[in-house]
Amino acid sequence: MAACLRFTRRVWKSFIDNKGHDAQCFPNLNIHRASPGLVEVSLKIEPYNINRVGTVHGGVLTSLTDTLGSLAVATHGQWMTGVSTDIGTSFVRPSGRAGDILNAKASVVGMGKSLAYTRVEFFNSAGDLVAYGHHTKYISKSSSHENNVKFSKDGQTVVESSDVD
């Protein structure tokens, strides 16, 4: 398994171990792929993820935009992924019902010394775009965290710091 995927899954595990919002709302989020600047995930929609008309609640997608934008930042070796400064989600069509699988792809579209900009796209099981979001993170203070790593360009190996399984 590539170092970037292992690292991103460790960051996600730290979100879950915190027992906060992510653990309550997305305990079954699966990270399938991660390379520097990109993470691909799936989420089985649970009854607690739906609104009163039986489809995925918009707040779930906005919250996922936040979480997945953070995980996209993690794919650049950032253990602490900063704090949100701006977030938004646009809804294209209903995103599914309880039992459906929601797929998402989050990418870093720009990253400087202070800010990281991400885009998240959501797809139903048929592969149709159902929503997309943007997320800006303030990363200046998290850029020097002791658990940060630097990956090779392809994300296969850690080139700076240590690779922990």
Short mmCIF file of the C-alpha atoms (twelve columns), coordinates in Angstrom:
data_MODEL
# 
_entry.id   MODEL 
# 
loop_
_atom_site.group_PDB 
_atom_site.id 
_atom_site.type_symbol 
_atom_site.label_atom_id 
_atom_site.label_alt_id 
_atom_site.label_comp_id 
_atom_site.label_asym_id 
_atom_site.label_seq_id 
_atom_site.Cartn_x 
_atom_site.Cartn_y 
_atom_site.Cartn_z 
_atom_site.pdbx_PDB_model_num 
ATOM 1   C CA . MET A 1   0.000   0.000  0.000   1 
ATOM 2   C CA . ALA A 2   1.275   3.456  -0.892  1 
ATOM 3   C CA . ALA A 3   2.596   5.638  1.911   1 
ATOM 4   C CA . CYS A 4   0.130   8.436  1.109   1 
ATOM 5   C CA . LEU A 5   -2.851  6.094  1.464   1 
ATOM 6   C CA . ARG A 6   -1.518  4.675  4.761   1 
ATOM 7   C CA . PHE A 7   -0.927  8.181  6.128   1 
ATOM 8   C CA . THR A 8   -4.336  9.500  5.043   1 
ATOM 9   C CA . ARG A 9   -6.053  6.512  6.646   1 
ATOM 10  C CA . ARG A 10  -4.101  7.194  9.876   1 
ATOM 11  C CA . VAL A 11  -5.293  10.807 9.840   1 
ATOM 12  C CA . TRP A 12  -8.872  9.582  9.304   1 
ATOM 13  C CA . LYS A 13  -8.469  7.107  12.189  1 
ATOM 14  C CA . SER A 14  -7.429  10.017 14.419  1 
ATOM 15  C CA . PHE A 15  -10.673 11.792 13.435  1 
ATOM 16  C CA . ILE A 16  -12.673 8.695  14.436  1 
ATOM 17  C CA . ASP A 17  -10.679 8.080  17.625  1 
ATOM 18  C CA . ASN A 18  -11.522 11.634 18.695  1 
ATOM 19  C CA . LYS A 19  -15.150 10.431 18.952  1 
ATOM 20  C CA . GLY A 20  -16.421 13.797 17.719  1 
ATOM 21  C CA . HIS A 21  -18.607 14.809 14.814  1 
ATOM 22  C CA . ASP A 22  -16.974 12.596 12.166  1 
ATOM 23  C CA . ALA A 23  -17.266 9.477  14.307  1 
ATOM 24  C CA . GLN A 24  -20.953 10.203 14.889  1 
ATOM 25  C CA . CYS A 25  -21.859 11.046 11.282  1 
ATOM 26  C CA . PHE A 26  -19.486 9.021  9.077   1 
ATOM 27  C CA . PRO A 27  -18.212 6.022  11.038  1 
ATOM 28  C CA . ASN A 28  -18.400 3.870  7.904   1 
ATOM 29  C CA . LEU A 29  -16.455 6.180  5.561   1 
ATOM 30  C CA . ASN A 30  -14.021 4.140  3.471   1 
ATOM 31  C CA . ILE A 31  -10.888 5.636  1.928   1 
ATOM 32  C CA . HIS A 32  -10.134 3.757  -1.284  1 
ATOM 33  C CA . ARG A 33  -7.357  5.832  -2.858  1 
ATOM 34  C CA . ALA A 34  -5.052  8.638  -1.807  1 
ATOM 35  C CA . SER A 35  -2.234  10.302 -3.671  1 
ATOM 36  C CA . PRO A 36  -0.754  13.747 -3.091  1 
ATOM 37  C CA . GLY A 37  -3.625  16.157 -3.626  1 
ATOM 38  C CA . LEU A 38  -6.390  13.576 -4.145  1 
ATOM 39  C CA . VAL A 39  -8.498  11.269 -1.983  1 
ATOM 40  C CA . GLU A 40  -11.347 8.992  -3.119  1 
ATOM 41  C CA . VAL A 41  -13.874 7.623  -0.649  1 
ATOM 42  C CA . SER A 42  -17.260 5.962  -0.340  1 
ATOM 43  C CA . LEU A 43  -19.923 6.174  2.322   1 
ATOM 44  C CA . LYS A 44  -22.880 3.880  2.856   1 
ATOM 45  C CA . ILE A 45  -25.864 6.134  3.516   1 
ATOM 46  C CA . GLU A 46  -27.439 5.333  6.871   1 
ATOM 47  C CA . PRO A 47  -30.933 6.274  8.075   1 
ATOM 48  C CA . TYR A 48  -29.420 9.018  10.259  1 
ATOM 49  C CA . ASN A 49  -27.948 10.651 7.094   1 
ATOM 50  C CA . ILE A 50  -31.305 11.325 5.437   1 
ATOM 51  C CA . ASN A 51  -33.764 14.215 5.586   1 
ATOM 52  C CA . ARG A 52  -37.531 14.041 6.112   1 
ATOM 53  C CA . VAL A 53  -38.187 13.289 2.431   1 
ATOM 54  C CA . GLY A 54  -35.911 10.245 2.577   1 
ATOM 55  C CA . THR A 55  -32.864 11.499 0.687   1 
ATOM 56  C CA . VAL A 56  -29.377 12.490 1.869   1 
ATOM 57  C CA . HIS A 57  -29.567 15.641 3.989   1 
ATOM 58  C CA . GLY A 58  -27.728 18.635 2.514   1 
ATOM 59  C CA . GLY A 59  -25.955 19.156 5.816   1 
ATOM 60  C CA . VAL A 60  -24.376 15.716 5.449   1 
ATOM 61  C CA . LEU A 61  -22.858 16.746 2.116   1 
ATOM 62  C CA . THR A 62  -21.638 20.064 3.498   1 
ATOM 63  C CA . SER A 63  -20.123 18.323 6.485   1 
ATOM 64  C CA . LEU A 64  -18.487 15.791 4.145   1 
ATOM 65  C CA . THR A 65  -17.119 18.702 2.110   1 
ATOM 66  C CA . ASP A 66  -15.398 19.867 5.293   1 
ATOM 67  C CA . THR A 67  -14.106 16.433 6.281   1 
ATOM 68  C CA . LEU A 68  -12.987 15.392 2.805   1 
ATOM 69  C CA . GLY A 69  -11.346 18.750 2.137   1 
ATOM 70  C CA . SER A 70  -9.350  18.121 5.300   1 
ATOM 71  C CA . LEU A 71  -8.393  14.628 4.144   1 
ATOM 72  C CA . ALA A 72  -7.300  16.048 0.784   1 
ATOM 73  C CA . VAL A 73  -4.946  18.365 2.704   1 
ATOM 74  C CA . ALA A 74  -3.712  15.313 4.639   1 
ATOM 75  C CA . THR A 75  -2.638  13.719 1.343   1 
ATOM 76  C CA . HIS A 76  0.090   16.375 1.256   1 
ATOM 77  C CA . GLY A 77  1.532   14.938 4.478   1 
ATOM 78  C CA . GLN A 78  -0.281  17.301 6.859   1 
ATOM 79  C CA . TRP A 79  -1.182  15.511 10.098  1 
ATOM 80  C CA . MET A 80  -3.134  18.521 11.388  1 
ATOM 81  C CA . THR A 81  -5.195  19.806 8.499   1 
ATOM 82  C CA . GLY A 82  -5.828  23.370 9.628   1 
ATOM 83  C CA . VAL A 83  -9.081  25.175 10.273  1 
ATOM 84  C CA . SER A 84  -11.876 26.123 7.903   1 
ATOM 85  C CA . THR A 85  -12.141 29.670 6.625   1 
ATOM 86  C CA . ASP A 86  -14.737 29.120 3.895   1 
ATOM 87  C CA . ILE A 87  -16.956 26.257 2.831   1 
ATOM 88  C CA . GLY A 88  -19.844 25.773 0.439   1 
ATOM 89  C CA . THR A 89  -21.756 23.008 -1.279  1 
ATOM 90  C CA . SER A 90  -23.935 23.046 -4.396  1 
ATOM 91  C CA . PHE A 91  -26.590 20.371 -4.811  1 
ATOM 92  C CA . VAL A 92  -27.215 19.064 -8.329  1 
ATOM 93  C CA . ARG A 93  -29.688 16.238 -7.694  1 
ATOM 94  C CA . PRO A 94  -30.789 13.972 -4.830  1 
ATOM 95  C CA . SER A 95  -27.755 12.110 -3.511  1 
ATOM 96  C CA . GLY A 96  -29.355 8.831  -2.549  1 
ATOM 97  C CA . ARG A 97  -31.372 7.066  0.091   1 
ATOM 98  C CA . ALA A 98  -30.537 4.929  3.113   1 
ATOM 99  C CA . GLY A 99  -28.587 1.883  1.964   1 
ATOM 100 C CA . ASP A 100 -27.140 3.569  -1.145  1 
ATOM 101 C CA . ILE A 101 -23.424 4.152  -1.611  1 
ATOM 102 C CA . LEU A 102 -22.240 7.742  -2.043  1 
ATOM 103 C CA . ASN A 103 -18.835 8.135  -3.706  1 
ATOM 104 C CA . ALA A 104 -16.681 11.238 -3.437  1 
ATOM 105 C CA . LYS A 105 -13.447 12.626 -4.777  1 
ATOM 106 C CA . ALA A 106 -11.667 15.469 -2.964  1 
ATOM 107 C CA . SER A 107 -8.739  17.344 -4.458  1 
ATOM 108 C CA . VAL A 108 -6.416  20.125 -3.439  1 
ATOM 109 C CA . VAL A 109 -6.714  22.803 -6.112  1 
ATOM 110 C CA . GLY A 110 -4.187  25.143 -4.525  1 
ATOM 111 C CA . MET A 111 -1.932  25.135 -1.497  1 
ATOM 112 C CA . GLY A 112 0.307   27.902 -0.243  1 
ATOM 113 C CA . LYS A 113 1.985   28.697 3.056   1 
ATOM 114 C CA . SER A 114 -1.200  29.910 4.733   1 
ATOM 115 C CA . LEU A 115 -4.185  28.565 2.805   1 
ATOM 116 C CA . ALA A 116 -5.251  25.362 1.084   1 
ATOM 117 C CA . TYR A 117 -8.139  25.279 -1.387  1 
ATOM 118 C CA . THR A 118 -10.041 22.072 -2.024  1 
ATOM 119 C CA . ARG A 119 -12.864 20.844 -4.237  1 
ATOM 120 C CA . VAL A 120 -15.072 17.865 -3.433  1 
ATOM 121 C CA . GLU A 121 -17.321 16.097 -5.931  1 
ATOM 122 C CA . PHE A 122 -20.046 13.632 -4.930  1 
ATOM 123 C CA . PHE A 123 -21.410 10.848 -7.145  1 
ATOM 124 C CA . ASN A 124 -24.284 8.402  -6.792  1 
ATOM 125 C CA . SER A 125 -23.782 4.687  -7.407  1 
ATOM 126 C CA . ALA A 126 -24.585 5.214  -11.120 1 
ATOM 127 C CA . GLY A 127 -21.654 7.644  -11.346 1 
ATOM 128 C CA . ASP A 128 -23.794 10.777 -11.743 1 
ATOM 129 C CA . LEU A 129 -22.549 14.008 -10.169 1 
ATOM 130 C CA . VAL A 130 -24.994 14.809 -7.365  1 
ATOM 131 C CA . ALA A 131 -23.204 17.671 -5.575  1 
ATOM 132 C CA . TYR A 132 -19.896 19.520 -5.368  1 
ATOM 133 C CA . GLY A 133 -18.285 21.692 -2.770  1 
ATOM 134 C CA . HIS A 134 -15.347 23.927 -2.023  1 
ATOM 135 C CA . HIS A 135 -13.397 24.249 1.188   1 
ATOM 136 C CA . THR A 136 -10.669 26.690 2.180   1 
ATOM 137 C CA . LYS A 137 -8.401  25.811 5.108   1 
ATOM 138 C CA . TYR A 138 -5.974  27.973 7.074   1 
ATOM 139 C CA . ILE A 139 -2.902  25.731 7.325   1 
ATOM 140 C CA . SER A 140 -0.096  28.053 8.407   1 
ATOM 141 C CA . LYS A 141 0.102   26.804 12.003  1 
ATOM 142 C CA . SER A 142 -0.330  23.135 11.065  1 
ATOM 143 C CA . SER A 143 2.408   23.141 8.408   1 
ATOM 144 C CA . SER A 144 5.156   22.458 10.944  1 
ATOM 145 C CA . HIS A 145 3.462   19.726 13.006  1 
ATOM 146 C CA . GLU A 146 5.836   17.027 14.260  1 
ATOM 147 C CA . ASN A 147 3.753   14.239 12.646  1 
ATOM 148 C CA . ASN A 148 3.838   15.764 9.158   1 
ATOM 149 C CA . VAL A 149 5.595   13.829 6.418   1 
ATOM 150 C CA . LYS A 150 6.742   14.527 2.879   1 
ATOM 151 C CA . PHE A 151 5.892   12.026 0.130   1 
ATOM 152 C CA . SER A 152 7.547   11.201 -3.139  1 
ATOM 153 C CA . LYS A 153 5.746   12.881 -6.037  1 
ATOM 154 C CA . ASP A 154 3.640   9.761  -6.657  1 
ATOM 155 C CA . GLY A 155 2.881   9.253  -2.938  1 
ATOM 156 C CA . GLN A 156 4.385   5.771  -2.882  1 
ATOM 157 C CA . THR A 157 7.070   6.480  -0.280  1 
ATOM 158 C CA . VAL A 158 7.871   8.905  2.503   1 
ATOM 159 C CA . VAL A 159 10.958  10.976 1.643   1 
ATOM 160 C CA . GLU A 160 11.074  13.124 4.766   1 
ATOM 161 C CA . SER A 161 10.179  12.067 8.345   1 
ATOM 162 C CA . SER A 162 9.229   8.475  9.151   1 
ATOM 163 C CA . ASP A 163 6.675   6.132  7.628   1 
ATOM 164 C CA . VAL A 164 4.610   4.426  10.315  1 
ATOM 165 C CA . ASP A 165 2.446   1.422  9.454   1 
# 
